[in-house]
């Protein structure tokens, strides 16, 4: 079974956000062990790096990263048993931090609120697993 860690700065504030995340986490439970780590905005990059150590391939969600496709995410998941996705805070992360990542992906050149990016990430990870299994979810 795959192991996926999602480290994010900030917590869900709205009920609908928690419900959306819970739905995708429920769907993902048959494919993968998902660990979510929520950090405070005041936490520093060193803490992000320490927590992500040993969690597998580190992938930063970054507006300047490589444009993600569902198929590419599924290929990355299929070829890596452990992945760690990182969603930084509202002030972003430093160039030095970015250089320590194994990959940087973007869901487009738009700015998403961090909680929305987290929900989109959960949906895309779920979609990736359905691509791997060949189900009809991904059309």
Secondary structure, DSSP 8 states (H G I E B T S, - for coil): -EEEEEEEES---SHHHHHHHHHHHHHHTTTEEEEEEEE-TT--HHHHHHHHTTSSEEEEEEEEEEE--HHHHHHHHHH-SEEEEEE--TT---HHHHHTSSEEEES-SS---HHHHHHHHHHHHHHHHHHHHT-TT--
